[in-house]
């Protein structure tokens, strides 16, 4: 694994020590937040050196600062990289709001300060450990939030021969992804930025790579995102081909609709591409994943490829209440050779009760579904496309509370799961019906159980 990780440990010395005091001397009403002023009790063992160094640097008192996002949420993080152990601590002074990052190394039996670095930001967005310069050691990347800006700044710190080298990065970001997007065995920094209405700068994705000449990450490629994007709601990384990775960005757009952007590196053109977004003849943005429902791109079949959600309403007659007609989510995988979308799975998702139904292939176009939220039911019917109306029942799925379920005659139902996302009190059950008119639409109990999946 890159960086030769031996393990990661997180510690929050002050809180741990205070907790020990509280357990011995009664109850304390204490809230540990960004603005908590700490004059912490002494830690014990070799970790006491870390606290001593921070206290010496901060002076009479300090406020611990906690990263808001990412894997490293402690104010003090201890980690190993390149066969050495380090600590990274975030704090501000008692009266000075300047943010501090203290980097401390474990040398022999002691903890020794390698440097203290300041930042004028208002808080810590996140801390990331990645090897961005291929030296076999993870660099420390810190995102800083600003007082009067939605854009965050980024600084990288290289641990070199017992010293720390600060690498300033000019570009700002709204969200950040670090992955090997260019398939060159080096981690790329991808900065995602929402549009700036003051400067009229469009939403964009910018890829940074480490420059041996400048000894810091610099911008190498960039691409505009959909001009209507107003918020990034979910970002995931996954395969788009056996040897290429892509970044899937679920976005909120103007008008409250959602859509997914896909960013990847195209080696033949030597550029970033966003194949899901096109502009039609009238100048309107076209994206096949545009939807009104909150459903995110994800790996639905555990094959390391991310599937894109395309949501459509199931067929219904003109006099049907539109609010009761279920939506079908088709999970599609992009073919980067021609930009086409291949359907991997079709589902009907019940977010309220925490499950989804995989639609059999023979049901597509031949079956519709209606929901009854008041009674917590979804019923599937055959669909007569020529007549434009639903036909016979095929399946009803119920959500019961445990108390109501105990009063049911269970032999009339197929028990699907004793609990669901709705809580341990929820029971999912179903009734199967048969149609003699369309025999291929009928399900067996065994097949039904395999088609119902709990949302985890």
N, C-alpha and C positions, 0 to 999 in steps of 0.2 A: 504494500500500500504506500502511496506517495507520502513523503515526509517521514517514513519509517516510524510510524506511530507505534508506541508501546501501550498507550492508554491515555484516557482523558479523565481528569478529575476536576470537580468544581468545589470550591469552598467559599464560604462566606464567614470569615473568621469572627467578625464582630457579633453577628447574629447568633452563631453557634455558642460563643462564650456567654452572651447575654442570656440565651436559653438555658444554659447550665445554671446560671445564677437564679433565674426565675423558678426553676424546678426545685431549688433548695429553700427559697425564702418566700414562697407564696405566689399570688397572682399579680400580674402586671397588665395594664391596658396599654399596649404599645403598638403603634403602626409603623412598620418599616417601609418607607417610601422614598422617592427620589430626594425629597427635601428633609429626610430624617437626619438630625445632627447627632453624630456619634462621637463620644469619647470612650472608646471601647475598653472593656476589661482586658487584662493581659491574656493572650493565648498561651498555650503550653507546648512543649516539644519543639521540634525544628521549625514549625510554622510560626512560632513567636517572632522569628527574625523578620518574616514578611511584614507583620504588623508593626514592628519596630521601625522598619525602613519607611513605611507609609507615614507613620506618626512623625518621624524626623523631617520628612519632606513637606508634610502639611502644616506642621506647627502645632498650635494649641488645640485645634479641633478640625474636623472635616466631615463632609457629607459624602457617603458612598453613592455612586451613580450606577444605575442598572441598565444594561442594554435592553431596548424595548422589543427587539425581534431576534430571530435566529436561534441557534442551538446553545449559545453561551449567554445565559441570562443573569449570571451571578455578577456581583460587583468585583469579586476577585476570582479569577480562573487560573487553575494550575493545570499545566499540560506538558506533554513530552513531545519533542520533535528533534530529529537529528541526533538521537541518543542522549540528549540533555533535557533537563527539567526546568521549566520557566513558570513564572507567575505574571499575570497581567491584571492590574488593578485600576479601577476608574473611581475618581473622587474629585471633589472641589473643596476649596478652603472654607473655613468657618465664615469669613466675611468676603472672600474673593470668589465670585461666581465662575471664574475661569475653570474649564474642565482640564483634568489631568489624567494622563495615562502613565502609570509607573510600570516599567518592565524590569523584572527581577529574575536572576538566574540562581539555580542551585549549584554551587561549586563546592565540591568536597562535602564538608559537614555544615556549610554555611549558605545562607541566602544573601546575595550581593546585588545591589542596584546596578543595572546597566544603563539606566537613563530615565528621565522624567520629561514627558512631552505634553505641551499645553495646546488647547484648541479653544477658539472663541465661541463655539457653538452653544446651544442651549441644553443639549443632552446627547446620549449615546443611542444611535439607531440600532446598531448591531456590531458584533465582532465575528470575524470569519478567519479560520486558519486554512490556508491553501498554499501549495508550492507553485508560485506564479513565475519563478525564474529558473526552474529546473536545477536548483542547487542541492536537492535532496532534503531540504529543510522547509517546513511550512513558514510562510510569512504571516504576520499578523495584519489583517485588514480591518480598519475601524471606520464605520460610517457615523457621521456626526449630524445631528439635527440642527437646524438654524432657528433663530428667533423670529424672523420676519419672512421666511421662505418655506415653500412646500418642498423645495429641492434639498437633498442632503449632500454633504461633501464627503469625500473618501480620502483616507490616508493609509499608506502601507508601511510596514516596518519590517526590515530584513534583519535577521539574527545572524551576524557574521563574526566568527572568531572572537567570541566573547564581547562583542559590541553590538549596538543597534544602529541601523541606518534608516533615517526617516525618508520616505519617498512621497512627495506631494503630488497629488493628482488634480489636474485642472478641471476635469469634467464633473458635473453634478448628476444626481440621480433621484428618481422616485422609488424605484425598486432595483434590486441587483441580483444577478445570477453569475456564479462562477462555475464554469464547466469547460471541457475541451471541445469547443464547438468546431474548431478548424481541423481536428484530427491530426495534430502535430505533436502529440504527447506532452503538451504544455497546457496549463489551465488558462483559459481566457476569461477576462472580466467583461461581462455584458451589463451595461447600464441602461435601464429603461426609464424614460423620462416622459411625464405628461406634458401636454402643450402649455406654453407660457403665454397667457392672454395679454400680458403687458408688452412683451417683446414680439408677440405673434410667432413664436417659435413652435413648430408642430410637435406632436408626440413623436418620439423616436426611440430606436434601439441603437446603441453604440458599443462596438466591440473594442476592448483595449488589450494590448499584448505588451509583455515586458520587452523593453528596448535595451540591448546590451550597450548601445552607444550612449543613451541618456541615463541608463541605470535606474529606470523607473517605468511603470506602465504608461503607454501613450495610446491615443486613439488610432485605430487602424482601419476600421470599417464602420459605416453607419447607414441606417435606413429609416425613412419616415414610416410611422404607423398610421393606421386609420385616422383621418383628421377629426372624426367625430368622437374619439375616445376621450372620456372624462375621468376614468378611474380604472386602475388595475385591481381586479378582485381575487385573482388566483394565478400563480405562475408555477409551472412544472416543467421538468426536463425529461425527455425520453427519446428512444430511437425513432428515426424516420426511415432508416435503412440499416442493414447489418453493420455498417462501418461509419454511420453518421448520426449525430445527435441534433435534436431540435428543441427550441424553447416554445412552449405553448402558453399563451398569455390570455386568460379570460378577462374581458374588459367590459365595463359599463360604458354605454354610449349615450349621446344626446337623445333625450326622449325616454330614458330609462331602460332601453333594450340592452341586451347583452350579445356579445360575439367573441369568438376566439381568434386571436392572431397567432400565426406560426412563423417563427424566425429561424432560419438555418443558413449555414454557409454553403455557397455553391462554388466548388473549386474550379470548375471550367471557366466560369465568368469572374472568379476571384472577387466575390461580393456577397453581401447578405441579401436574402430574398424573403419576401412575405407573400407566398403564393395564394393565400386565401382571400386577399383583398384586391379587387379590380374596380375600375370605374367604367360605367356604361356610357352610351352615347350622350345621354342627358347630363352627364357629370355626377351622377349619384354613385355613392360607394356601394358595391355589391359584395356580400360575404355570405356564403351558404350556411354558416353557423349562426347567423343572427336569430335571436330568440327573445321571448318575453319572460322566460322562466329561468330561475337560478339553478343551473346545472353546469358543472365544470368539466373540462377535459380531464380524462383520467385513463389509466390502464385498466380497462374493465375485464380483460381476460388473462391478466398476469403473464403477458408475453414480452414485457419491457418496452412495447410500443404504446404510445399514448393515442387513445381514440378521441375523435372530435364529436361532440354532440350536435345533432341536427334534429330539431324538434318540430313536429307537425301535428295538427289536430286529426284525430281519427274520424272516419266518415260518419255523418249523421244526417237525418232527415231534416227538412226545412222547419218543421214544427217542434224539433227537439230543443230543449233548453241548452244553449251553448255552454253554460257554466257546468253542466253535468257531463259533457263529452270529454273523455280522457285524451291526453296528449300522448303521442308515441315518440320516444327518443331513439333515433337511429345512431348508433355509435360507428363512426367511420374512420378508416385509416387512409392517410394520403399516400398516393403513389407518386414519388418525386420524379419518375421518368416522364410522366405526362401531366402531372398535377391533378389527376382524377381522384375521386374519393370512393373507396370500396367499403361497403357495409360489412361490419363484423358481427353486429348484434343489434336486435330491435327489442326495446323494452317499454313497458308501461310502469312508471315510477309513482309510488304513493309515498311522498315525503312525510306526510302527517303521521302515518302509521309505521314508517320505517322499513318498507320492503319494495322490491320491484319484481315484475313478471317478465320473463323472457318470452317473447312472442315466437311460437313455432313458425317455420318458414311457410307452411301451408296456410297459416292464418293471415299473412300479410295481404292486405287488399280485400280479404274475405271475411274479416272479423272486425267488429267495433267494440268499444267498452264505454260504459256509463258509470259515473260515480254517484254515490249517495253519502255525502259527508256527514249528514245528521245521524245516519245509522251505521257509519263507518263500514261501508260496503263498496265493492267494485264488481260489476257484472259484465261478462263478456257474452256477446251475441254474434250469431252469423250475420253477414251483411250482404244484402241483395243489391248489387250495384246498378242493375238494370231498373229495378223498381225504386231505388233510392230510399230503402228502408231497412231497418233491422229485422232479423228473423228470430230464430229460436235461441234460448239460453244454452250456453256451453259451460259456464263456470261463474260462480260467485265466491268472492273472498271476503271474509268477515274479520273484524277486529273486535274481540270481546274483552271486558274486564274479567279478572279471575272470578269475581263473585257472580257475575252474570253467567260465565261459562260453567260454573259448578251447577247451575240450574238447568242447563241444556241437556238434551238427550244426545250424548256424544257419539252414539252410533250413527246419527244422521249426518255427521261431519267428518271431514278428513283433517286431522290435527296437523298443522304445518310447522308450528314452532310455539313453544310454551311462552316465549317472550319475544319482544321486538324492540325497536328503538324507542317506542313509546314508554318503555319501562317494564320492570319485572311483573307488573300487574296485568300486562297485556298478553292476550292469547290470540294467535292467528289460526283460523280454520277455514275450510272451503267445502263447497258442495259442487259435485260434477253432474252435468246433465248430458243426455245423449240425444243426438239428432239422427233420424233415419234418412232424412233428405240429403244430408251431406256427410257421409260416413267418415271421410278423411279428416273432418274437423274435430272428431271426438278424441278426448285424451284419456289415458289410463291413469290410475292413481299414482303408480310408480313414476310415470313421466311428469305428472303435475308437480310432485314434490321436488323434482330436479329443476323445474322451471321457476320456482319461487325462491328468491334470494333476499336475505336480510341485509339491510344497509348497515355497514359497520363504520 
